[in-house]
Amino acid sequence: MTGKAPFGPLQGLRVVEMGQLLAGPFVGSRCADFGAEVIKVEAPGSGDPIRSWGRLQHEGKTLWWPIMARNKKSVSINLRAAEGQELARSLIAQADVLIENFKPGTLERWGMSPEQLHALNPGLVIVRVSGFGQTGPYAARPGFASVGEAMSGLRYINGYPDMPPPRYGISLGDTLTALFAFEGMMMALYHRDRNGGRGQVVDAAITESCFAMLESTVTEYSKAGEVRQPSGTGLAKIAPSNIYPARDGTYVVIAANVDAMFRRLTQAMGQPHLADDPRFVTHIARGENAGLLDSMIATWSASLDVADLTARLEQFGVVFGPINSIAEVVQDPHFRERGMVRDHHDDDFGTITVPGVFPVLSETPGDIAWLGPQEVGAHNAEIYARIGLGEETIEDLKVRGVI
């Protein structure tokens, strides 16, 4: 299961992942996909709830687990027990990174505050993922992605005018936070290794990660009093940049709001005169006349089947892309060749199609060694032997529910 040759730029990095579900474990996933040894700490017996999440399963096994647990090693620890907390400290003492996404204050109650952990392991980078951060009036609140997306302002601008703002079809806030947390972790490791070996805390909040995606909305409000509103399938005053129908009922995104790109689009449409029409000749003019322009483009696009439409857009160098379902993504030859989608053989799932490892590194690419252990604590013997526990001790701890 773990016999694949070492790979990736993070070889030699040891990460202890404590937490569950999405945001914290996805930080661990980024580490594991690029070669770090990620030791996932799970509650004895039940393990991470993601093991049983999701509507769809394969032969009783959830299809979320192989994404969130791949390349990781599982150990079981009852973190609510004093012996379990001591065991966790022993693992953390040998680690480069600790990832946790418990409610703020939980580590402190378990005798694992940053100060205590740094006294034990001065070089430790502690990545703390939470809904609202470790400080501030809302710090003690539990937080999920949907709430962070809402409170940050991100959800407000999603959807259509005069309609309730819909949620995204994924836990976007969790993934964004994990990416920012991973970024902070790498910066903290760089600083540690360049400046005397001292670790630090990375405090990553879902609300702030979503807020960071809001582009110019803050400065627009600050200096112009503008509160950006949801704009449906396009962006206000940005044209053409929308979805347009093909004759067979599918939709294609066309983004030609830059002057040179718009001129190419008019050539693809067979209407090059539109590029010099005063209503469309500049970015600002097109924004003021977006409704009319979108209507004209849609009339043209709807006269062509999607294959002919996309071929013509490609011929003239227009930025475009079909709106793919996951079925179309999985079958797309570009994504296959790039390794974005790949088939992996696994003892539990057989041959299963999984996401690849991104970004692509030329010299030390990430890889997929295994899809995560099905058994909670599958690596107990291997990992606990490192801290001096023998087989009898491990068995005794298991019997007593510590691991």
N, C-alpha and C positions, 0 to 999 in steps of 0.2 A: 504493500500500500504506500510506503514512503521510500521506495527504493530508487527513485529517479535521481540522476546525478544533480549536484548542486547547480543552481542557476540564479541569475539576477544580480543586480548591483547591491542588494541588501544582505548578501551572504555574510554570516557572522553576527548579524544583529539579532538580539534575543528580545522578544516582546512577550509580556504577560498581558493577556486580554481578559479583563473582568467586566462583565456587563452582558447585556442580552439584547435580542431583537436586532435593530437596524443600525442606528447612528454609530454607536461605539464599535460594534463588530465590523462595520464596513471600513473603519480605520484599520482594523486588524487585517481585513481582506486586502487592502492596498499594500500593506507590508508583506503579507504572505505571498501575494502574486509576484512580488519582485525579490523573493528569495530569503526573507527574514524567517527565522524560526518563531512562529507564533504559538504560544501555549495558551489555549483557551480554557479558562476556569469556568466550570459548570457546576450547578447544584447536583449533588448525588441523586441518582435515580431519574429525576425529571429532565435535567439539563436545560439548555436554552429553549424558551418557548417557540423559537423559530423552527425547532425540530418538528413541530406539529402544526405550524401555521399554513394557511393557504387552502383554497377550495379543492384543488386538484392534487391527487397523489398518484404515485406509481407503486403498485403492489404494497400499499400501506405506508409508503415513504413519501414525505413531503418533498415537493419540487423546489422549495425555497432553500432547504438546507444545503444542497450541493453548490449553491451560489455563495451563500454566506460563510460556509465552513471550509471551502476548498483550501488545500495546502496547510491547514491548521492541525495542531495536535490538541487532543482533549484530555484534560485532567479533571477529576471531580474533587471539590472541596465544599464543605458546609461553612460558608463564611460567617454564619451567625453563631458558630461555636468558637470558643476561645482557642481550642486546638486547631481548628480550621484556619483561624486568623493567623496563628503562629506559623502554620504550614505555608500560607500565602506569603507571609513576610520572608520566609526562607527562599521561596521562588523569586520574589522581587529583588532580594539581595543580589541575585546573580543576573539580573536583567538590565538591559539598556533602557527599556521603555515599559511603562505601565499605562494601559488604556482602560478607562472606566467610564461608564455612563449611568451611574447610580444617581439618585436624588442627592443634591448637594448636602453635605454633612454626614453622609453615610460612612464614608471612609474614616472620618474623624471619630465616629462612634465606635468603629471597629479597631481603633488604635493604630490607624494607618494614615494619619494626616500627612500632608507633604513634608512638614518639619520632621516628623518621626521617620518617614521613609528616607528622607535625605540624610538623616543621621545614620541610617543603616547603609545607604547606598548613595553617596554624594553625587555620582554622575547620572542618576536616574532622571529621565525625562518623563514627566507625569502628564498624560493627556486626559483631560477631564471634559467630557461631553455632557451637556445638559440642555434643558429647554431655554433657560434664561440666564445662564452663567452662574458663577460661584458667588457673586456679590449682587447687591442691588435689591430693591423692594420686592421683586418677584422671585428671587433666587430660590426660595423654599418651595415654590409651586412645582408640582410635576408638570412635565411638558412633553407634548408629542409634536410631530412634524406639522400636522394640520393647524395646530394653534400657533406655532411659530410662523408659518406661512401667512396666517391671518393677521397676527399682531404686528408683523414687520412691515406691512403695507404691500407685500408681494401679491397676496390673493386679491386685494382690492382692485388691482388693475387687470385682473384676469377675467375673461369672459366677454359678455356683450353689454352695451349700455342699457340701463333700465331693467336689468335682470339680476337676480342674486348671483354673486360671484361663485363659480363652481370650483370644486377642488381639482387638483391634478390627479391623473390616473395612477400615480405612483407616490411614494412617500418622499417627495422631492426635498423637503426640508432636512430630512435625515441624511440623505446622500450629500447634499450641499455641505452640511455641517461636517460630515466625515471628511470630505475633501479639504475643507479649510483646516480641520484638525490635523490631517496628515501633513499638510503644508507647514503648519506650525511645528509639528513634531520634527520634520526634516530641518527646519531652520534652527530649532533648539539643539538638535544633534550636531549640526554644523558649528554652532556657537560653542557648544561643549568641547568639541574636539579641537577647536582653534584657540580656545581661551581658558585653558587650565582644567578642563574636565568637570566642570560644575554643571549639573542638570538644572532644570527649571520646570515650571508648571505651564502647560498650554491649556487655556480656558476657552473652550469653544462652545458657543451657544447657538441653538437653532434659530432663535429670533434674529440674532446678529448676522448669521450666515445668509439668511433670506434677505435681510436688509441690505447686505452688501451687493446684491444683484440689481438694485434699483436704478442703476445708471444715473441719469441727470435729474431724477425726480426731486431730490432734496434741494439742489441749487435752483431748479425751476420754481419751487415753492418759495425759497428764501428770497430770491431777487425779483421774481415776477408774480408771486402770489398764485401760481398755477398749481392746481391739484389734478394730476394726471388721472384720467378716467379709463375704464376698460374700453377697448376699441374693436372687439370682435375678432375677425380673421386677419385684419391688417393693423397698421399703426396710424394714428391720426397725423395728417399732414405729410405722410411719407407715401409717395406713389411713383410708379406702381410697385407695390410690394404686398401681395395678397395671394389668395387661392383663387384659381380660375377653373371652370368646368371644361372637361373634354366631352366629346360627343357620346362616349360610352358610359357616362355617369360618374367617372372618376374625377379627381381634382389634382391639379398641379400647382405648386408654389412657383410663382415667377417674381423675381426680385430685380427690378431694373430701374431703381430710383436714381442712380447716378447718371449724369447726362450722357456719357458715352455709351453706357449700357442701354439706356432708353432708345438711343438712336439705332442700336443693333436690333432691339425688339421691334421697332417700327419697320425695319427691313425684313425681319422674319415674318411680320404680319402682311408684307406687301403694301404697306402704307407709309413709305419713308417721309412723306410730307408732314406727318404728325410731329416729327422731331423739330420742325421749324414753326409749328403752330404756336402763336403767342400764348395760348392757354397751357401749353405743355413744354415750352422751350427751356425752362429752368426748373430746378428742384422746387423752389418756392411756388412757382406757377402750377406745377403738377400737383403739389400738395393742396392748393386752393381748389383745384378742379378734380380731386381724386375720384369722386363719385362718377363723374362723366367718363373719365379715363378708364376706370375699372369696368364700366359697362361696355365700353368699346372693345376692350381687350377680351372680356368674357364672350362677347358676340363672336369674335374671331376664334377663340380657343374652342368654343362649343361646336364649331363647324368641323373639327378634326377629331379623329380617334386619338387616344392618348399616345399610341406609338408614333403616329405621324406628327402630333403636336410636339412631343419631346425631341423627335429627330430634327424637326425644323429649328427648335430653340437651340439645340446643340450645334447645328450647322452654322448658326449666326453668333455663337459664343455668348448666349444669354444665360444668366444665372437662373437655374430652375431645379426643381426636384419633385418627384411624385410623392404623394402622401401615402407612405407604405404602412400596411399592417405588419405584424410580426411575421406572418407567413411569408410576405414578400421580402422582408429584411433577410430572413433565414435563407431564402433562395437566391438572393442577389449575388451575382458573381464577383462584384467588386468587394463586397463585405467578406465573402469567402476567401478571396485571394489575399486580402489584407489581414486575415486572421481575426476579424471582428466577430465572426461566427465560426465555430469549429466543432467538430465531432470528437467526442472523448469516450474511450471505453472505460467502464467502471464495473467492478465486481457486483455492486448492488443494483445499478441501473442499466447495465449492458451498455450499448452505444447510445449516448445521449448528446444532443446538441446544446452547447453552452456558450455564453459570451466569452470572447477572447480576453487577452490581457492588454490594457492600454495605459499609457501611450507606448508606441513602439520604440524601443531603444536599439541602436545599431550594433552595439558591442556587447551589452549585457541585458538582453531582453528578459522580461518576465515569462512565466510558463505556468502550466497546470500539472502538478505532480499527482494529486489525488483529490477527490471531491468531498473530503471531510469524513471522519469516522462516524459510523452509525451508532456505535456504542459510547455512551457517556463514560468518560474516564478511560478510554481505550489506550492512552499513553501513560497511565499512572506508573506502571513499573519502570518504564524508560526514564521518565522525568524525575520521579522521586528517588531513584537510585543515585541521581546526581547530588542530591542533598544528604546522602548517607543513609537512606532508609532501606532496610533489607526486606525480603519477601514476607517474613513473618510480621514485621511491623506494619507493612502495607496492608496485609490481610486483616490484622487487628483493627486498624483504622477503618477499614471498609465495614467490618462487622459492627463496629460501634457508630457507624453513620457519619464519621468525620469526612470520609472521602467516598 
